[in-house]
Amino acid sequence: MKTSFISSLAMSQTLRYQTMRMQSELAESLKESQTGRHSDVGIALGAHAGRNLSMDRSIDRLKGLIDANALAANRLSATQNAMSQIGDMGQSLLASLTAAKSDIDQVAVSQAEAERVLKTLTGVLNTNLNGEYLFAGINTDVKPLTDFHDAGSPAKTAFDAAFMAKFGFTRDDPAAATISAADMDDFITNYVEPQFTGAGWETNWSSASNQKITSRIAMNEMAETSLTANENGIRKLAMAAATISDLLNGPLGEEARNVLYERSLTMVGEAIADIANAQAHAGVVENRVSDASARVSAQVDLFKTLIKDSEGIDPYEAATRVNDLRAQLDASYALTARLQQLSLLNYLR
């Protein structure tokens, strides 16, 4: 009969290796129970891991769109508020001109109101949001509008030059009282309007680009997410305010003044309508941006759900596995301690 020897060292080493393995498994199981997903997704999914990586990249792109849409929404909201202020200015100027047309004592009031509207309009159009000019179009680093009343203003210089070219004297010359209704109408039509509704606007008044900011609001959808200082309603309101504020400072006769009122009332009425249309367009785009963000968020949630379904684990199963491994480790530690106490000297007494 052959006798086999069992070394206590061999038994101890075996338990040590098993303990190390269980410690590694316990660390992975703890990680899985805390994160709710496989500790090594590549091993768990194999060839399907690439699909999840692709979905992760898609999520990053979609989150970038959501962030960009938030900026566009802020820009549109600020634009809407500014256009509301401009619309209110138009209504105020309209009321003032209507009163002045029927009461000569309101001339100074109307002139002061037009000057206030023009200055406020300039300030609103030069609004800066997050370091970018709101109404500059794609020229976001350029102030859109020059102040008509600034010294050396090209707009004021061009306006005065047009008056001199038409009448041969300045607006504050006593001869201005002799301007006829026909001459005033011709001056507004052929000298003033081209400075606002024609090329003169961009030459002397506006540095804004006609090209609006275009944003990608969804993977397959683009939208213009800004307005510019070159909108028709803004030009018309500026024309009425500048003409009234400047010409009523001179000694205009009643005939010329009435023509000025009539033309300005018509221009302000058109400006208010155009501004309302621009606001409506911005509101439509604002809704499109909001809807696009909601759709993109739904896509992100779908991708996250698909990734979680493929990479996720049963939390109860993970917790049970952690408890089992802890129990096995405790038993392994106890056996190791007992083996370490085994010694031949204990039996040679």
C-alpha positions as CSV (number, residue, x, y, z in Angstrom):
1,M,0.0,0.0,0.0
2,K,1.4,3.4,-1.1
3,T,1.2,6.3,1.3
4,S,0.6,9.8,-0.1
5,F,1.8,12.9,1.7
6,I,-0.3,16.2,1.7
7,S,1.8,19.2,2.4
8,S,0.2,21.9,4.6
9,L,2.1,24.5,2.5
10,A,0.5,23.2,-0.7
11,M,-2.9,23.5,0.9
12,S,-2.1,27.0,2.1
13,Q,-0.9,28.1,-1.4
14,T,-4.1,26.7,-3.0
15,L,-6.3,28.6,-0.6
16,R,-4.2,31.7,-1.2
17,Y,-4.7,31.5,-5.0
18,Q,-8.4,30.9,-4.5
19,T,-8.6,33.9,-2.1
20,M,-6.9,36.2,-4.6
21,R,-9.3,35.1,-7.3
22,M,-12.3,35.7,-5.1
23,Q,-11.0,39.1,-4.1
24,S,-10.7,40.0,-7.8
25,E,-14.2,38.7,-8.5
26,L,-15.5,40.6,-5.4
27,A,-14.0,43.9,-6.7
28,E,-15.6,43.4,-10.1
29,S,-19.0,42.4,-8.5
30,L,-18.9,45.4,-6.2
31,K,-18.2,47.7,-9.2
32,E,-21.1,46.1,-11.1
33,S,-23.5,46.5,-8.1
34,Q,-22.6,50.1,-7.8
35,T,-22.7,51.1,-11.5
36,G,-25.4,48.7,-12.6
37,R,-23.4,47.6,-15.6
38,H,-20.8,45.0,-16.5
39,S,-17.4,45.7,-15.1
40,D,-15.8,44.9,-18.5
41,V,-18.3,45.7,-21.3
42,G,-16.0,44.5,-24.0
43,I,-15.8,41.0,-22.6
44,A,-19.5,40.9,-21.8
45,L,-20.7,42.1,-25.2
46,G,-18.0,40.9,-27.5
47,A,-18.6,42.0,-31.1
48,H,-21.6,44.0,-30.0
49,A,-19.5,46.4,-28.0
50,G,-18.8,48.5,-31.2
51,R,-22.6,49.2,-31.5
52,N,-22.6,50.7,-28.0
53,L,-19.6,52.8,-28.8
54,S,-21.4,54.1,-31.9
55,M,-24.4,55.0,-29.8
56,D,-22.2,56.7,-27.2
57,R,-20.8,58.9,-30.0
58,S,-24.3,59.7,-31.2
59,I,-25.3,60.7,-27.7
60,D,-22.4,63.1,-27.5
61,R,-23.3,64.7,-30.9
62,L,-27.0,65.0,-29.8
63,K,-26.1,66.5,-26.5
64,G,-24.0,69.1,-28.4
65,L,-27.1,69.9,-30.5
66,I,-29.1,70.4,-27.3
67,D,-26.5,72.7,-25.8
68,A,-26.4,74.7,-29.1
69,N,-30.2,74.9,-29.2
70,A,-30.2,76.3,-25.7
71,L,-27.9,79.1,-26.9
72,A,-30.2,79.7,-29.9
73,A,-33.3,79.7,-27.7
74,N,-31.7,82.4,-25.4
75,R,-30.8,84.5,-28.5
76,L,-34.3,84.2,-29.9
77,S,-35.9,85.0,-26.5
78,A,-33.7,88.1,-26.2
79,T,-34.6,89.0,-29.8
80,Q,-38.3,88.7,-29.0
81,N,-38.0,91.0,-26.0
82,A,-36.0,93.6,-28.0
83,M,-38.5,93.5,-30.9
84,S,-41.4,94.0,-28.4
85,Q,-39.6,97.1,-27.1
86,I,-39.2,98.3,-30.6
87,G,-42.8,97.7,-31.4
88,D,-43.8,99.6,-28.3
89,M,-41.6,102.5,-29.4
90,G,-43.4,102.5,-32.8
91,Q,-46.8,102.7,-31.1
92,S,-45.6,105.5,-28.9
93,L,-44.3,107.5,-31.8
94,L,-47.5,106.8,-33.8
95,A,-49.6,108.3,-30.9
96,S,-47.3,111.3,-30.6
97,L,-47.4,112.0,-34.4
98,T,-51.2,111.7,-34.4
99,A,-51.6,114.2,-31.7
100,A,-49.1,116.6,-33.2
101,K,-50.8,116.5,-36.6
102,S,-53.9,118.0,-35.1
103,D,-52.3,120.4,-32.6
104,I,-49.5,122.8,-33.4
105,D,-48.6,123.0,-29.7
106,Q,-47.5,119.3,-29.9
107,V,-44.7,119.9,-32.4
108,A,-41.9,120.2,-29.7
109,V,-43.4,117.1,-27.9
110,S,-43.4,115.1,-31.1
111,Q,-39.9,116.1,-32.0
112,A,-38.6,115.1,-28.5
113,E,-40.5,111.8,-28.7
114,A,-39.0,111.0,-32.1
115,E,-35.5,111.8,-30.8
116,R,-36.1,109.6,-27.7
117,V,-37.3,106.8,-29.9
118,L,-34.3,107.0,-32.2
119,K,-31.8,106.9,-29.3
120,T,-33.6,104.1,-27.6
121,L,-33.9,102.2,-30.9
122,T,-30.1,102.5,-31.4
123,G,-29.4,101.2,-27.9
124,V,-31.7,98.2,-28.3
125,L,-30.3,97.3,-31.7
126,N,-26.8,97.4,-30.2
127,T,-27.7,95.0,-27.5
128,N,-24.9,92.6,-26.6
129,L,-25.7,89.0,-25.5
130,N,-22.9,86.7,-24.3
131,G,-20.3,88.8,-26.0
132,E,-22.2,88.9,-29.4
133,Y,-24.3,91.7,-30.9
134,L,-27.8,90.4,-31.1
135,F,-28.9,92.2,-34.3
136,A,-25.6,92.1,-36.2
137,G,-26.4,89.0,-38.2
138,I,-23.3,86.9,-38.8
139,N,-21.1,90.0,-38.0
140,T,-21.6,89.2,-34.3
141,D,-18.5,91.2,-33.2
142,V,-19.5,94.4,-35.0
143,K,-21.8,97.0,-33.4
144,P,-24.8,97.1,-35.8
145,L,-26.0,100.7,-35.7
146,T,-24.3,104.1,-35.5
147,D,-25.9,106.8,-33.4
148,F,-27.6,109.4,-35.6
149,H,-26.9,112.2,-33.0
150,D,-23.2,111.4,-32.5
151,A,-20.7,114.0,-33.7
152,G,-19.4,113.1,-37.2
153,S,-22.2,110.5,-37.6
154,P,-22.2,109.4,-41.3
155,A,-25.9,109.0,-41.2
156,K,-26.4,112.6,-40.0
157,T,-23.8,113.9,-42.4
158,A,-25.6,112.2,-45.3
159,F,-29.0,113.5,-44.2
160,D,-27.8,117.1,-44.0
161,A,-26.1,116.8,-47.4
162,A,-29.3,115.5,-48.9
163,F,-31.3,118.4,-47.4
164,M,-28.7,120.9,-48.8
165,A,-28.7,119.2,-52.2
166,K,-32.5,119.5,-52.4
167,F,-33.2,122.9,-51.0
168,G,-29.8,124.8,-51.1
169,F,-29.9,125.8,-47.5
170,T,-29.7,124.1,-44.1
171,R,-32.7,122.8,-42.1
172,D,-32.4,125.6,-39.5
173,D,-32.2,128.3,-42.1
174,P,-35.2,130.7,-42.0
175,A,-35.8,129.9,-45.6
176,A,-37.0,126.4,-44.5
177,A,-40.3,128.1,-43.6
178,T,-40.9,128.5,-47.4
179,I,-40.6,124.8,-48.3
180,S,-43.8,123.8,-50.1
181,A,-45.7,120.6,-49.6
182,A,-44.7,119.2,-53.0
183,D,-41.0,119.9,-52.3
184,M,-41.2,118.2,-48.9
185,D,-42.9,115.2,-50.5
186,D,-40.2,115.0,-53.2
187,F,-37.4,115.4,-50.6
188,I,-38.8,112.4,-48.5
189,T,-39.4,110.3,-51.6
190,N,-36.2,110.8,-53.6
191,Y,-33.7,111.9,-51.0
192,V,-34.6,110.5,-47.6
193,E,-36.1,107.1,-48.5
194,P,-33.0,105.8,-50.4
195,Q,-30.9,106.5,-47.2
196,F,-33.1,104.0,-45.3
197,T,-34.8,101.6,-47.6
198,G,-32.0,101.6,-50.2
199,A,-28.2,101.2,-50.2
200,G,-27.7,104.3,-48.0
201,W,-28.8,102.3,-45.0
202,E,-25.9,99.9,-45.1
203,T,-23.5,102.7,-46.2
204,N,-24.3,105.2,-43.5
205,W,-26.3,103.5,-40.8
206,S,-25.9,99.8,-40.4
207,S,-22.8,97.5,-40.1
208,A,-25.0,94.5,-39.6
209,S,-24.9,91.6,-42.1
210,N,-28.0,90.8,-44.1
211,Q,-27.1,87.1,-43.5
212,K,-28.8,85.8,-40.4
213,I,-27.3,83.3,-38.0
214,T,-28.2,79.8,-39.2
215,S,-28.1,77.0,-36.7
216,R,-28.4,73.2,-37.0
217,I,-31.3,72.5,-34.6
218,A,-31.5,68.8,-35.4
219,M,-29.4,66.3,-37.3
220,N,-31.4,67.0,-40.5
221,E,-32.9,70.4,-39.8
222,M,-31.5,74.0,-40.0
223,A,-33.1,77.3,-38.9
224,E,-32.3,81.0,-39.0
225,T,-32.0,81.9,-35.3
226,S,-31.5,85.6,-35.4
227,L,-32.8,88.9,-36.8
228,T,-30.7,91.8,-38.0
229,A,-30.8,95.6,-37.8
230,N,-31.5,95.5,-41.5
231,E,-35.1,94.3,-41.1
232,N,-37.6,96.5,-43.1
233,G,-39.6,97.5,-40.0
234,I,-36.5,98.7,-38.2
235,R,-35.4,100.8,-41.2
236,K,-38.8,102.4,-41.6
237,L,-39.1,103.2,-37.9
238,A,-35.6,104.7,-37.9
239,M,-36.5,106.8,-41.0
240,A,-39.6,108.2,-39.4
241,A,-37.8,109.0,-36.1
242,A,-34.8,110.5,-37.7
243,T,-36.8,112.7,-40.1
244,I,-39.1,114.0,-37.5
245,S,-36.5,114.6,-34.8
246,D,-34.2,116.4,-37.3
247,L,-36.6,118.4,-39.5
248,L,-38.9,119.6,-36.7
249,N,-35.9,121.3,-35.1
250,G,-36.1,123.8,-38.0
251,P,-38.6,126.5,-38.9
252,L,-40.8,124.3,-41.2
253,G,-44.0,125.9,-42.4
254,E,-47.4,124.3,-41.8
255,E,-47.7,122.8,-45.3
256,A,-44.3,121.0,-45.2
257,R,-44.9,119.9,-41.6
258,N,-48.3,118.3,-42.5
259,V,-46.6,116.4,-45.4
260,L,-43.9,115.3,-43.0
261,Y,-46.5,114.1,-40.5
262,E,-48.5,112.2,-43.1
263,R,-45.5,110.4,-44.6
264,S,-44.1,109.6,-41.1
265,L,-47.5,108.3,-39.9
266,T,-47.6,106.0,-42.9
267,M,-44.0,104.9,-42.4
268,V,-44.5,104.2,-38.7
269,G,-47.7,102.2,-39.4
270,E,-45.8,100.0,-41.9
271,A,-42.9,99.7,-39.5
272,I,-45.2,98.4,-36.7
273,A,-46.7,95.8,-39.1
274,D,-43.3,94.7,-40.4
275,I,-41.9,94.4,-36.8
276,A,-44.9,92.3,-35.8
277,N,-44.2,90.0,-38.8
278,A,-40.5,89.7,-37.9
279,Q,-41.6,88.8,-34.3
280,A,-44.0,86.2,-35.6
281,H,-41.2,84.7,-37.7
282,A,-38.9,84.6,-34.7
283,G,-41.6,83.0,-32.6
284,V,-42.1,80.2,-35.2
285,V,-38.3,79.5,-35.2
286,E,-38.3,79.6,-31.4
287,N,-41.0,76.9,-31.4
288,R,-39.1,74.9,-33.9
289,V,-36.0,75.0,-31.7
290,S,-37.9,73.9,-28.7
291,D,-39.6,71.0,-30.6
292,A,-36.2,70.0,-32.1
293,S,-34.6,69.9,-28.6
294,A,-37.5,67.7,-27.3
295,R,-37.0,65.3,-30.2
296,V,-33.2,65.2,-29.8
297,S,-33.7,64.6,-26.0
298,A,-36.0,61.7,-26.8
299,Q,-33.3,60.2,-29.1
300,V,-30.7,60.6,-26.3
301,D,-33.0,58.8,-23.9
302,L,-33.6,56.0,-26.4
303,F,-29.9,55.5,-27.0
304,K,-29.3,55.5,-23.2
305,T,-32.0,52.9,-22.7
306,L,-30.6,50.6,-25.4
307,I,-27.1,50.9,-23.9
308,K,-28.4,50.2,-20.4
309,D,-30.3,47.2,-21.6
310,S,-27.3,45.7,-23.3
311,E,-24.7,46.7,-20.7
312,G,-26.8,46.6,-17.6
313,I,-27.0,43.8,-15.0
314,D,-29.6,42.5,-12.6
315,P,-28.9,44.5,-9.3
316,Y,-30.3,41.8,-7.1
317,E,-28.2,39.1,-8.8
318,A,-25.1,41.4,-8.4
319,A,-25.9,41.9,-4.7
320,T,-26.3,38.2,-4.1
321,R,-23.1,37.4,-5.9
322,V,-21.3,40.0,-3.7
323,N,-22.7,38.4,-0.5
324,D,-21.7,34.9,-1.7
325,L,-18.2,36.0,-2.5
326,R,-17.9,37.7,0.9
327,A,-19.0,34.5,2.7
328,Q,-16.6,32.4,0.7
329,L,-13.7,34.9,1.4
330,D,-14.6,34.7,5.2
331,A,-14.4,30.9,5.0
332,S,-11.2,31.0,3.1
333,Y,-9.6,33.4,5.6
334,A,-10.7,31.1,8.5
335,L,-9.3,28.0,6.8
336,T,-6.0,29.8,6.0
337,A,-5.7,30.8,9.7
338,R,-6.3,27.2,10.8
339,L,-3.7,25.8,8.4
340,Q,-1.2,28.3,9.5
341,Q,-1.6,26.9,13.1
342,L,-0.8,23.4,11.9
343,S,2.8,22.5,13.0
344,L,4.5,19.2,13.6
345,L,6.0,20.7,16.8
346,N,2.6,20.7,18.3
347,Y,2.6,16.8,18.2
348,L,6.2,16.2,19.3
349,R,5.8,17.1,22.9
